[in-house]
Structures are given as C-alpha cells and as structure tokens.
Amino acid sequence: MAGFDRIELIVADITTLDVDVVVNAANSALAGGGGVDGAIHRAAGPRLGTACRALGGCPTGESRLTPGFDLNARWIVHTVGPVWQGGLGGEAELLAACYLSAIRLAAAQRARSVAFPAISCGVYGYPVDRAAEVALATVSAALEELPRMERVLHVCHGVGVFAAYQRALSGLKESP
C-alpha cells in the first residue's frame, strides 16, 4: 500500500503538535472526559466545550469538526470509537469507520497533516495490537485516495503503544 510512506509513529503529547488537524478520541456526547479527550479539551480551552455542545453529540464510528481554539492545530476532528466487547460486536468495522471518517473530514478542510491518538485503546478497552492494525491499514488505504495529505502521525501514549504500532506497521508492510 502506497500510503505507508506518509505515516509516522511518534510518542508525544498530541495537544502540543503543530499539525492542521488533531483527532480527538471523544465520547458520544462530545463532552470531554478522561484520557486524550480530557487533555484535548483542557488544552483547547473552554470554547471547545461550547462548540461541542452545539454539535449535539456524535454516534460511534462517525466524526465531527470544531476549530482547534487554543491548540496549535487549526481543527479538531472528534470521533467516537467503539467500546471493546471481545471483538464480537463489530468493533473492528466501527474503529475503521472512525479513522476513515476522521481522515476524510480532515481532507475536506484541505488539511495536509493530521495527528491520530490510539482511538478506543484507553477506557474503551480495545486491545492495542488489534487497534493498531485496524488504524494503520485503514489510514494507509485512505491515503491512496487523498494525495494532498502529506503527513499522518499516529501519536502513541507511551512506549508500549508505540511498540504495538511498530509491530502492526511492520506486519502490514510485509503482507502481500
């Protein structure tokens, strides 16, 4: 898949990155919460909460857009990942839908760079190894139809998540 050359794996604080779009692993109420969602809400400032309330929520697998407010990013794409239910509740399809809807929404804003967290891997309990495979395969395939997108960062919270993403990326590059 040709999209791999525009994918980067990093360990960083997603709220500090200078990219066009930061993707937020949001809850369905877009209300801010724990983990990356809470960190993005705190860093973006109180106007983000007001903007999110005006959107009226977001179903699992879909994405919504707000300005970046106090972040370095111009935009925040909020996407709601699935809660892990053992893999029998369509979680992989819903997770792929998150990544695809988010990157397409970013591209619609003419974004050239986007930063993704490990969606659903925190309190939603999605196993990181499985989530990384879905994330990387979905984004790589999407990049083939998005030639203007120059950089996609997968921002890992800690070395364990980074290692899982590295394994998934190596495995996907090696598969026919």
C-alpha positions as CSV (number, residue, x, y, z in Angstrom):
1,M,0.0,0.0,0.0
2,A,1.5,3.3,-1.1
3,G,0.1,5.3,1.9
4,F,2.7,3.9,4.3
5,D,5.3,6.5,3.2
6,R,3.2,9.3,4.7
7,I,2.6,7.6,8.1
8,E,4.7,8.4,11.1
9,L,4.7,6.8,14.5
10,I,5.6,9.0,17.4
11,V,5.5,9.1,21.2
12,A,4.3,12.6,22.1
13,D,1.6,14.8,23.7
14,I,-0.9,15.2,20.9
15,T,-2.1,18.5,22.3
16,T,1.3,20.1,21.6
17,L,1.7,19.1,18.0
18,D,1.8,21.6,15.1
19,V,-0.5,19.9,12.6
20,D,-3.5,21.0,10.7
21,V,-5.8,18.6,12.4
22,V,-5.8,16.8,15.8
23,V,-8.1,13.9,16.1
24,N,-9.9,13.5,19.4
25,A,-11.0,10.1,20.7
26,A,-14.3,11.5,22.0
27,N,-17.3,10.2,23.8
28,S,-20.7,10.3,22.1
29,A,-21.8,13.4,24.0
30,L,-18.6,15.2,22.9
31,A,-18.5,16.3,26.5
32,G,-14.8,15.9,27.3
33,G,-13.7,13.2,29.6
34,G,-10.6,11.4,30.6
35,G,-7.5,10.4,28.7
36,V,-6.8,12.1,25.4
37,D,-10.3,13.6,25.2
38,G,-9.9,15.4,28.5
39,A,-6.4,16.5,27.6
40,I,-7.6,18.0,24.3
41,H,-10.5,19.8,26.0
42,R,-8.2,21.3,28.6
43,A,-5.5,22.4,26.1
44,A,-8.0,23.8,23.6
45,G,-9.8,25.8,26.3
46,P,-13.4,26.4,27.3
47,R,-14.6,27.5,23.8
48,L,-14.2,23.9,22.7
49,G,-16.8,22.7,25.2
50,T,-19.3,25.3,23.9
51,A,-18.6,24.3,20.3
52,C,-19.0,20.6,21.1
53,R,-22.3,21.1,22.9
54,A,-23.6,22.9,19.8
55,L,-22.9,19.8,17.7
56,G,-25.4,17.7,19.7
57,G,-23.2,14.6,20.0
58,C,-21.7,12.1,17.6
59,P,-22.5,8.4,17.0
60,T,-19.9,5.7,17.3
61,G,-17.9,5.4,14.0
62,E,-18.6,9.0,12.9
63,S,-16.7,12.2,13.2
64,R,-17.5,15.9,13.9
65,L,-15.4,19.1,13.3
66,T,-14.6,22.0,15.6
67,P,-11.9,24.7,15.4
68,G,-8.7,24.0,17.3
69,F,-9.1,27.0,19.6
70,D,-6.1,27.2,21.8
71,L,-4.3,24.2,20.2
72,N,-1.6,24.6,17.6
73,A,-3.9,22.7,15.2
74,R,-6.4,24.7,13.2
75,W,-9.1,22.0,13.6
76,I,-10.1,19.2,15.9
77,V,-11.9,16.2,14.4
78,H,-13.8,14.4,17.2
79,T,-14.5,10.7,16.5
80,V,-16.2,8.2,18.8
81,G,-14.6,4.8,18.9
82,P,-16.3,1.5,19.9
83,V,-16.1,0.0,23.4
84,W,-14.4,-3.3,23.2
85,Q,-16.8,-6.2,23.6
86,G,-14.5,-9.1,22.9
87,G,-14.4,-8.5,19.1
88,L,-17.9,-9.8,18.6
89,G,-19.8,-6.5,18.4
90,G,-18.5,-5.2,15.1
91,E,-15.7,-3.3,16.8
92,A,-13.2,-3.6,14.0
93,E,-15.6,-2.2,11.5
94,L,-16.6,0.7,13.8
95,L,-13.0,1.5,14.6
96,A,-12.1,1.5,10.8
97,A,-15.1,3.9,10.3
98,C,-13.7,6.2,12.9
99,Y,-10.3,6.5,11.1
100,L,-11.9,6.8,7.7
101,S,-14.5,9.4,8.6
102,A,-11.9,11.4,10.5
103,I,-9.2,11.5,7.8
104,R,-11.9,12.3,5.1
105,L,-13.2,15.2,7.3
106,A,-9.6,16.4,7.7
107,A,-9.1,16.2,4.0
108,A,-12.3,18.1,3.3
109,Q,-10.7,21.0,5.3
110,R,-7.7,20.9,3.0
111,A,-5.5,19.5,5.8
112,R,-2.1,18.3,4.8
113,S,-1.2,16.9,8.3
114,V,-3.3,15.1,10.8
115,A,-2.5,13.5,14.2
116,F,-4.4,10.5,15.5
117,P,-4.4,9.1,19.0
118,A,-4.9,5.3,19.6
119,I,-8.7,5.5,19.3
120,S,-10.6,3.3,21.8
121,C,-7.4,1.9,23.4
122,G,-7.9,3.7,26.7
123,V,-11.0,3.4,28.9
124,Y,-12.9,1.8,25.9
125,G,-10.6,-1.2,26.3
126,Y,-9.7,-2.0,22.7
127,P,-6.6,-4.2,22.6
128,V,-3.8,-2.0,21.3
129,D,-2.3,-4.6,19.0
130,R,-5.6,-5.2,17.2
131,A,-6.5,-1.5,17.1
132,A,-3.1,-0.6,15.6
133,E,-3.7,-3.0,12.7
134,V,-7.1,-1.5,12.0
135,A,-5.8,2.1,12.3
136,L,-2.8,1.7,10.1
137,A,-4.5,-0.4,7.4
138,T,-7.4,2.0,7.2
139,V,-5.3,5.1,7.1
140,S,-2.9,3.7,4.6
141,A,-5.7,2.7,2.2
142,A,-7.4,6.1,2.7
143,L,-4.2,7.9,1.8
144,E,-4.3,6.3,-1.7
145,E,-7.3,8.5,-2.4
146,L,-6.0,11.6,-0.6
147,P,-2.9,12.7,-2.5
148,R,-2.9,16.2,-0.8
149,M,-2.5,14.6,2.7
150,E,1.2,14.8,3.3
151,R,1.6,13.5,6.9
152,V,-0.4,11.3,9.2
153,L,1.0,11.0,12.7
154,H,-0.1,8.1,14.9
155,V,0.6,9.6,18.3
156,C,1.3,6.9,20.9
157,H,0.9,7.4,24.6
158,G,3.9,5.6,25.9
159,V,6.5,3.1,24.6
160,G,4.2,0.1,24.9
161,V,1.6,1.6,22.5
162,F,4.5,2.7,20.2
163,A,5.9,-0.8,20.1
164,A,2.4,-2.2,19.2
165,Y,2.1,0.3,16.4
166,Q,5.6,-0.6,15.1
167,R,4.7,-4.3,15.1
168,A,1.5,-3.6,13.2
169,L,3.1,-1.4,10.7
170,S,5.9,-3.9,10.0
171,G,3.4,-6.7,9.6
172,L,1.2,-4.7,7.2
173,K,4.2,-3.6,5.1
174,E,5.3,-7.3,4.8
175,S,1.9,-8.7,3.9
176,P,1.2,-9.1,0.1
